[in-house]
Amino acid sequence: MSVNCKLLQPIVAIPQEARATVTIPAGAVVEVRPRLRKGRITEVLWEGECFSAKLDDLIGACPIDEVGRFGWY
């Protein structure tokens, strides 16, 4: 089950189809995939595109009540 999160601060992410990083802006709503990969990397969907982002960055950018719904704790 994925969870939507409205970012309180921007996060740096890497699109699945590219090698350059992208900054997803504060205020953007991302869909967080419930799967963690090696290196504490997770996947988020934003504007119909899949990105990889560091879990710690995502946790720091989402409201604490939404972080609890991720199911990783």
BELDA-V483504 format. One line per field, one symbol per residue. ss: DSSP state (H for helix, E for strand, L for the rest). burial: + if it has 24 or more other ideal C-beta (glycine too) atoms within 12 Angstrom, else -. Layout:
ss = ???
burial = ???
This chain:
ss = LLEEEEELLLEEEEELLLLLEEEELLLLEEEEEEEEELLLEEEEEELLEEEEEEHHHHHHHELHHHHHHHLLL
burial = --+-+-++--++++-------+-+---+-++++--------+++++---++++-+-+++-++----+--+---
